Amino acid sequence: MQIGELAALAGVSTRTVRHYHHQGVLPEPPRRVNGYREYGLRDALRLARARRLTELGLSLDEVRDVLAGDSARELREILLELDADLARQEAAIRVRRERLAVLLSEESPSPDGAVSPQMAEFLRCLETVRDSPFAAADAELLALLDTAAEPEDRDRLLELMRPMTTPEALARAEALYRRLAELDRADPADPRVGALAADFAAHLPPRARRRAGPRDARRRRPVRPGVPRRSVPRAGRGRTAGHGAADGRTVVRHAVGYSREQTPTMAAMLFVLVLETVAMDLLLRRFGLPDVPRLVILALDASSVLGVLGVMVSCARRPHTVTPDGLRLRYGRLFGLDIPAELVASARIDRRYDEKRLLRLSDGELALAVSSQTNIVVELREPIEVPRPRRPWTTAVGSAAAVRRVRFFADDPAAAVRAVAALTTTTMGERAA
């Protein structure tokens, strides 16, 4: 067969056949004495297979590997990847059709209606308070957030704001909008402004008000068998407390504080955030921004203030502790690690000031820094598995890493080293006995 006959048999163009030759999908056949290519049945079968695979969505490189029998690129592996890609495209098309259905359900679709289905559902719940111009501006701001935010952040925000769609919450929102309209041009010193801000904060969902506090961390503290549930003593230079165990013996708990070094920095940050909140309020008023988006921005600033305050409080109330059971390292509610007493080999003072992260896991070493500093090193007899936090500000964990050395910071490193050394001595005595 000549090239035209081969192309007609496989249902492709002669240009496609030449392109397949150039890409290595179809080998060059022998030529006649006149220079024309001479194709056989095997070439027709290979070309038909190539056409079927490309119709499935495989690239020419993948088709070439499959037809060549490349063991590194099995056909099943390629087809599974293709199926996953098609599933992603199918999901994306389904989401687009859902958004189109929302727009088509309206008598007069508008460009602002082209938000995600989740945001569209939330905005429909707020229709009863959309008569106010401030409510309309609020809806426009939410539409902007729907476009700018990542899907997971948007879904988390909507889930947090879901309690604001109940009939009681909508009635409160309508009253807030009326009061906002009354205070549109009011003086910042007007006492009604402070009262309205307090009512607006109370209108926020309870979960938003609880996120920054350390109460959840105290509630989730694990209880060890035989040890009564109680609060850890406040962190000072190194306080020691005792309580009764199940067998009647006195268990000594040594609290090792670590927040003193970061307190001045975080207090200064807190002052700057409060100052920024006040300055932002004055600036937004000067430019005539409507009250609803202005208060939303102020609420976000206030959440930052509460976040910093929550870290300060939780670090002060959750010190490192040394007990006969071992050493427990913490950083507020963000991190906790238990090291059994029998694994502690030694402890010494070793000051470092170059830590780049709050938590570092590298080369078999864990560093838990405060203000980029560590001053104590604990060597372990055996490695322990430490989960890697996916993000330094969450408790979500990823893969584990083996650690043989631990660095951390203490306000009084000498007292902390004495407490850990006593723990090591007690463990060695028990082993000898």
KEVEXKE-975167 format. One line per 2 residues: number of its first residue (from 1); their letters; for each residue z, x, y of C-alpha. Coordinates in nm, 3 decimals, m for minus. Layout:
N
NUM) a) Z/X/Y  ...;
END
This chain:
433
1) mq) 0.000/0.000/0.000  m0.061/0.100/0.355;
3) ig) 0.197/0.056/0.629  0.059/m0.278/0.747;
5) el) 0.068/m0.425/0.396  0.425/m0.297/0.343;
7) aa) 0.540/m0.445/0.675  0.382/m0.783/0.596;
9) la) 0.542/m0.789/0.249  0.892/m0.718/0.390;
11) gv) 0.849/m0.946/0.692  0.886/m0.676/0.959;
13) st) 0.655/m0.506/1.207  0.484/m0.171/1.155;
15) rt) 0.683/m0.044/1.454  1.005/m0.127/1.265;
17) vr) 0.884/0.067/0.962  0.810/0.373/1.176;
19) hy) 1.152/0.341/1.344  1.317/0.329/1.001;
21) hh) 1.133/0.649/0.911  1.260/0.813/1.232;
23) qg) 1.622/0.705/1.165  1.616/0.818/0.802;
25) vl) 1.658/0.467/0.661  1.320/0.476/0.487;
27) pe) 1.201/0.811/0.348  0.855/0.933/0.433;
29) pp) 0.612/0.852/0.148  0.338/1.086/0.029;
31) rr) 0.014/1.078/0.227  m0.343/1.036/0.112;
33) vn) m0.611/1.296/0.174  m0.711/1.105/0.486;
35) gy) m0.354/1.136/0.624  m0.251/0.774/0.578;
37) re) 0.088/0.697/0.423  0.079/0.553/0.072;
39) yg) 0.372/0.322/m0.013  0.479/0.201/m0.354;
41) lr) 0.698/m0.076/m0.495  1.015/0.133/m0.456;
43) da) 0.947/0.164/m0.083  0.903/m0.212/m0.053;
45) lr) 1.234/m0.277/m0.233  1.419/m0.029/m0.007;
47) la) 1.270/m0.181/0.306  1.367/m0.533/0.193;
49) ra) 1.723/m0.418/0.129  1.739/m0.254/0.471;
51) rr) 1.621/m0.574/0.637  1.885/m0.787/0.456;
53) lt) 2.166/m0.546/0.551  2.063/m0.533/0.916;
55) el) 2.052/m0.914/0.924  2.417/m0.909/0.810;
57) gl) 2.500/m0.699/1.114  2.515/m0.346/0.975;
59) sl) 2.397/m0.064/1.198  2.108/0.157/1.091;
61) de) 2.348/0.446/1.029  2.551/0.226/0.794;
63) vr) 2.237/0.099/0.621  2.119/0.458/0.573;
65) dv) 2.455/0.556/0.417  2.460/0.255/0.186;
67) la) 2.103/0.302/0.064  2.161/0.675/0.019;
69) gd) 2.464/0.604/m0.202  2.705/0.790/0.030;
71) sa) 3.045/0.773/m0.140  3.223/0.809/0.195;
73) re) 3.077/0.482/0.315  3.086/0.233/0.031;
75) lr) 2.907/m0.095/0.090  3.228/m0.294/0.029;
77) ei) 3.413/m0.095/0.294  3.136/m0.153/0.547;
79) ll) 3.115/m0.522/0.466  3.492/m0.562/0.506;
81) el) 3.475/m0.397/0.850  3.182/m0.621/0.941;
83) da) 3.371/m0.931/0.824  3.675/m0.836/1.035;
85) dl) 3.454/m0.781/1.339  3.286/m1.117/1.290;
87) ar) 3.628/m1.281/1.255  3.732/m1.132/1.591;
89) qe) 3.412/m1.260/1.751  3.468/m1.601/1.593;
91) aa) 3.823/m1.618/1.734  3.698/m1.515/2.080;
93) ir) 3.427/m1.784/2.068  3.685/m2.043/1.959;
95) vr) 3.906/m1.956/2.257  3.610/m1.982/2.494;
97) re) 3.518/m2.322/2.354  3.876/m2.441/2.397;
99) rl) 3.864/m2.340/2.762  3.529/m2.514/2.803;
101) av) 3.673/m2.829/2.644  3.956/m2.830/2.897;
103) ll) 3.707/m2.801/3.184  3.475/m3.067/3.041;
105) se) 3.766/m3.309/3.003  3.802/m3.317/3.382;
107) es) 3.589/m3.546/3.592  3.530/m3.278/3.856;
109) ps) 3.574/m2.930/3.704  3.673/m2.656/3.947;
111) pd) 3.658/m2.276/3.916  4.040/m2.264/3.933;
113) ga) 4.051/m2.468/3.614  3.898/m2.188/3.408;
115) vs) 4.233/m2.051/3.297  4.358/m1.988/2.946;
117) pq) 4.444/m2.298/2.738  4.812/m2.198/2.742;
119) ma) 4.820/m2.174/3.122  4.613/m2.494/3.156;
121) ef) 4.868/m2.681/2.943  5.153/m2.545/3.155;
123) lr) 4.982/m2.641/3.482  4.917/m2.992/3.351;
125) cl) 5.291/m3.029/3.300  5.338/m2.948/3.669;
127) et) 5.091/m3.211/3.794  5.375/m3.434/3.915;
129) vr) 5.481/m3.178/4.176  5.133/m3.064/4.282;
131) ds) 5.122/m3.285/4.594  5.306/m3.025/4.801;
133) pf) 5.092/m2.747/4.955  5.356/m2.503/4.835;
135) aa) 5.314/m2.631/4.482  4.938/m2.584/4.511;
137) ad) 4.993/m2.225/4.628  5.230/m2.175/4.336;
139) ae) 4.962/m2.297/4.095  4.707/m2.058/4.250;
141) ll) 4.951/m1.770/4.201  4.999/m1.865/3.835;
143) al) 4.620/m1.877/3.793  4.602/m1.525/3.938;
145) ld) 4.872/m1.406/3.697  4.678/m1.565/3.410;
147) ta) 4.378/m1.348/3.501  4.561/m1.024/3.580;
149) ae) 4.828/m1.017/3.306  4.781/m0.905/2.948;
151) pe) 4.771/m1.199/2.700  5.103/m1.106/2.539;
153) dr) 5.272/m1.071/2.880  5.125/m1.404/2.989;
155) dr) 5.245/m1.579/2.674  5.591/m1.429/2.716;
157) ll) 5.606/m1.551/3.076  5.494/m1.902/2.978;
159) el) 5.748/m1.916/2.698  6.019/m1.811/2.943;
161) mr) 5.912/m2.082/3.190  5.873/m2.356/2.929;
163) pm) 6.215/m2.514/3.008  6.087/m2.578/3.365;
165) tt) 5.849/m2.848/3.233  6.117/m3.097/3.123;
167) pe) 6.149/m3.418/3.330  6.485/m3.306/3.470;
169) al) 6.349/m2.964/3.567  6.039/m3.120/3.728;
171) ar) 6.261/m3.351/3.934  6.460/m3.050/4.055;
173) ae) 6.137/m2.866/4.135  6.010/m3.159/4.341;
175) al) 6.334/m3.159/4.541  6.305/m2.783/4.591;
177) yr) 5.949/m2.821/4.724  6.067/m3.082/4.975;
179) rl) 6.342/m2.850/5.096  6.093/m2.563/5.118;
181) ae) 5.872/m2.776/5.341  6.169/m2.844/5.567;
183) ld) 6.251/m2.472/5.594  5.892/m2.353/5.637;
185) ra) 5.955/m2.212/5.988  6.331/m2.181/5.968;
187) dp) 6.517/m1.874/6.092  6.619/m1.631/5.811;
189) ad) 6.979/m1.660/5.935  6.978/m2.035/5.876;
191) pr) 7.254/m2.108/5.619  7.021/m2.349/5.442;
193) vg) 6.801/m2.053/5.341  7.080/m1.893/5.142;
195) al) 7.170/m2.222/4.980  6.807/m2.281/4.885;
197) aa) 6.776/m1.932/4.737  7.088/m1.995/4.526;
199) df) 6.948/m2.328/4.407  6.615/m2.162/4.327;
201) aa) 6.794/m1.898/4.117  6.984/m2.175/3.937;
203) hl) 6.650/m2.347/3.870  6.527/m2.047/3.669;
205) pp) 6.552/m2.087/3.289  6.884/m1.968/3.141;
207) ra) 6.706/m1.702/2.932  6.577/m1.537/3.250;
209) rr) 6.930/m1.521/3.391  7.073/m1.376/3.068;
211) ra) 6.817/m1.103/3.003  6.975/m0.838/3.225;
213) gp) 7.336/m0.892/3.113  7.505/m0.699/2.833;
215) rd) 7.648/m1.015/2.670  7.371/m1.042/2.412;
217) ar) 7.427/m0.682/2.309  7.799/m0.751/2.254;
219) rr) 7.717/m1.061/2.054  7.481/m0.872/1.825;
221) rp) 7.717/m0.581/1.760  7.740/m0.530/1.381;
223) vr) 8.082/m0.574/1.221  8.176/m0.321/0.958;
225) pg) 8.367/m0.442/0.651  8.742/m0.399/0.696;
227) vp) 8.719/m0.334/1.071  8.828/m0.620/1.301;
229) rr) 8.576/m0.726/1.561  8.695/m0.598/1.899;
231) sv) 8.563/m0.450/2.218  8.514/m0.075/2.241;
233) pr) 8.744/0.077/2.507  8.586/0.142/2.842;
235) ag) 8.427/0.483/2.873  8.624/0.733/3.077;
237) rg) 8.654/1.105/3.035  8.723/1.043/2.668;
239) rt) 8.967/0.765/2.585  9.126/0.731/2.245;
241) ag) 9.236/0.400/2.096  9.358/0.289/1.757;
243) hg) 9.354/m0.027/1.549  9.462/m0.129/1.203;
245) aa) 9.229/m0.109/0.906  9.226/m0.338/0.606;
247) dg) 9.441/m0.095/0.401  9.710/m0.070/0.668;
249) rt) 9.618/0.275/0.801  9.556/0.340/1.169;
251) vv) 9.194/0.413/1.256  9.152/0.627/1.567;
253) rh) 8.850/0.551/1.784  8.756/0.809/2.047;
255) av) 8.530/0.676/2.322  8.292/0.931/2.476;
257) gy) 8.154/0.821/2.811  7.808/0.926/2.928;
259) sr) 7.727/0.711/3.232  7.909/0.905/3.505;
261) eq) 7.618/1.144/3.571  7.361/0.865/3.618;
263) tp) 7.584/0.625/3.813  7.514/0.774/4.161;
265) tm) 7.137/0.775/4.095  7.134/0.420/3.962;
267) aa) 7.360/0.302/4.246  7.116/0.452/4.495;
269) ml) 6.828/0.285/4.310  7.018/m0.044/4.321;
271) fv) 7.070/m0.008/4.697  6.700/0.069/4.750;
273) lv) 6.596/m0.233/4.543  6.824/m0.463/4.741;
275) le) 6.696/m0.315/5.068  6.338/m0.354/4.947;
277) tv) 6.403/m0.719/4.858  6.535/m0.794/5.207;
279) am) 6.252/m0.601/5.377  5.991/m0.774/5.161;
281) dl) 6.130/m1.113/5.256  6.109/m1.032/5.628;
283) ll) 5.757/m0.889/5.588  5.628/m1.190/5.396;
285) rr) 5.777/m1.424/5.655  5.610/m1.226/5.933;
287) fg) 5.268/m1.269/5.770  5.329/m1.640/5.717;
289) lp) 5.314/m1.643/5.337  5.409/m1.989/5.200;
291) dv) 5.764/m2.012/5.071  5.682/m2.079/4.706;
293) pr) 5.492/m1.755/4.634  5.734/m1.570/4.863;
295) lv) 6.032/m1.691/4.661  5.854/m1.608/4.336;
297) il) 5.808/m1.250/4.458  6.171/m1.237/4.569;
299) al) 6.280/m1.368/4.229  6.087/m1.086/4.061;
301) da) 6.257/m0.834/4.291  6.592/m0.992/4.209;
303) ss) 6.521/m0.956/3.837  6.467/m0.582/3.893;
305) vl) 6.804/m0.562/4.067  6.969/m0.745/3.777;
307) gv) 6.793/m0.517/3.529  6.931/m0.199/3.689;
309) lg) 7.275/m0.357/3.721  7.264/m0.463/3.356;
311) vm) 7.183/m0.107/3.242  7.471/0.031/3.449;
313) vs) 7.719/m0.220/3.309  7.605/m0.191/2.947;
315) ca) 7.617/0.191/2.956  7.970/0.180/3.097;
317) rr) 8.090/m0.072/2.839  7.917/0.083/2.537;
319) ph) 8.016/0.451/2.515  7.955/0.689/2.226;
321) tv) 8.236/0.659/1.972  8.391/0.895/1.716;
323) tp) 8.583/0.739/1.425  8.674/0.862/1.077;
325) dg) 8.361/0.685/0.960  8.138/0.902/1.176;
327) lr) 7.969/0.934/1.514  7.794/0.645/1.688;
329) lr) 7.553/0.731/1.970  7.444/0.469/2.221;
331) yg) 7.258/0.410/2.540  7.372/0.071/2.663;
333) rl) 7.204/m0.199/2.460  6.876/m0.008/2.433;
335) fg) 6.967/0.237/2.158  7.226/0.284/1.884;
337) ld) 7.252/0.535/1.599  7.526/0.576/1.334;
339) ip) 7.579/0.924/1.186  7.811/0.921/0.881;
341) ae) 8.102/1.168/0.898  8.001/1.346/0.577;
343) lv) 7.666/1.445/0.731  7.814/1.613/1.041;
345) as) 7.813/1.992/0.991  7.905/2.122/1.339;
347) ar) 7.911/2.042/1.708  7.882/2.269/2.011;
349) id) 7.816/2.261/2.383  7.457/2.343/2.475;
351) rr) 7.341/2.230/2.819  6.978/2.140/2.886;
353) yd) 6.828/1.994/3.201  6.461/1.956/3.111;
355) ek) 6.443/1.641/2.900  6.144/1.433/3.005;
357) rl) 6.240/1.108/2.831  6.544/0.899/2.760;
359) lr) 6.479/0.937/2.386  6.284/1.222/2.227;
361) ls) 6.203/1.266/1.858  6.025/1.592/1.775;
363) dg) 6.047/1.881/1.528  6.339/1.731/1.338;
365) el) 6.544/1.688/1.656  6.666/1.377/1.836;
367) al) 6.754/1.407/2.206  6.930/1.117/2.383;
369) av) 6.928/1.222/2.748  7.107/1.095/3.057;
371) ss) 6.946/1.190/3.390  6.720/1.435/3.197;
373) qt) 7.028/1.616/3.062  7.192/1.683/2.726;
375) ni) 7.502/1.901/2.678  7.608/1.862/2.312;
377) vv) 7.430/1.959/1.990  7.535/1.819/1.652;
379) el) 7.394/1.988/1.341  7.359/1.772/1.028;
381) re) 7.405/1.873/0.666  7.118/1.651/0.555;
383) pi) 6.834/1.486/0.746  6.868/1.121/0.845;
385) ev) 6.591/0.872/0.912  6.572/0.756/1.274;
387) pr) 6.329/0.474/1.370  6.099/0.551/1.660;
389) pr) 6.130/0.296/1.944  5.786/0.156/2.031;
391) rp) 5.892/0.128/2.394  6.188/0.296/2.557;
393) wt) 6.309/m0.031/2.718  6.303/m0.249/2.404;
395) ta) 6.477/m0.257/2.068  6.147/m0.286/1.877;
397) vg) 6.105/0.005/1.634  5.813/0.175/1.472;
399) sa) 5.785/0.445/1.205  6.088/0.658/1.111;
401) aa) 6.134/1.033/1.163  6.362/1.276/0.975;
403) vr) 6.624/1.435/1.202  6.853/1.735/1.129;
405) rv) 6.977/1.805/1.482  7.101/1.563/1.747;
407) rf) 7.140/1.632/2.118  7.319/1.394/2.354;
409) fa) 7.508/1.386/2.683  7.881/1.332/2.742;
411) dd) 8.076/1.313/3.067  8.340/1.543/2.913;
413) pa) 8.155/1.759/2.659  8.460/1.967/2.568;
415) aa) 8.662/1.660/2.467  8.364/1.519/2.279;
417) vr) 8.312/1.842/2.084  8.685/1.850/1.994;
419) av) 8.664/1.494/1.863  8.355/1.570/1.652;
421) aa) 8.508/1.899/1.531  8.819/1.711/1.419;
423) lt) 8.593/1.471/1.235  8.423/1.766/1.061;
425) tt) 8.759/1.924/0.969  8.885/1.595/0.824;
427) tm) 8.570/1.557/0.616  8.598/1.912/0.479;
429) ge) 8.966/1.852/0.392  8.878/1.537/0.204;
431) ra) 8.609/1.726/0.013  8.852/2.004/m0.079;
433) a) 9.110/1.749/m0.195;
END
